Amino acid sequence: MMTLKKRRRIQIIVLAFAALGVATVLIGYALQDGINYFRSPTQVTEAPPPSSEKFRIGGLVSENSLRTIGDASVTFSVTDGNATVPVIYVGMLPDLFEEGQGMIGLGSFVDGTFLATEILAKHDENYMPAEVIDALEAQGVYQGGRQDPNQSEDTKNGAGNDS
């Protein structure tokens, strides 16, 4: 026969596991909106995601594809050298956004067009997101290699050598 002390201990342990389970489910539910998968234009055209799915697309802005519609709408195409996806974005583009440069967009793919809710552009002449480099290297378009972000401009140019 269980004593009152053992029964209380078991009740507390069961209650703690139940609370831990509820907390795990709530955290998982809260994080599911924050997870956005990256896809290249080739992946999007080969296996179009459902229109309800938000994801990131990245590549190079196609030359001569940038068009302004009205006051705040912009259309352009993003390519990885293999496939091209049309993009529509309503809002202000980043200052460094231009044709032939790397970009990442967040949004959804609806009726053959990527509807972007956010556009990110490269931040200097050397930077390109790792996902975009991987996708472009896989297509054979990018051969630039990766740079060490801790390497300064002086050491890149050989000016930092004392020998």
Secondary structure, DSSP 8 states (H G I E B T S, - for coil): ---HHHHHHHHHHHHHHHHHHHHHHHHHHHHGGG--EEE-HHHHHHS---TT--EEEEEEE-TT--EEETTTEEEEEEE-SS-EEEEEEES---TT--TTSEEEEEEEEETTEEEEEEEEE-SSSS---HHHHHHHHHHT--------TT--HHHHTTTT---
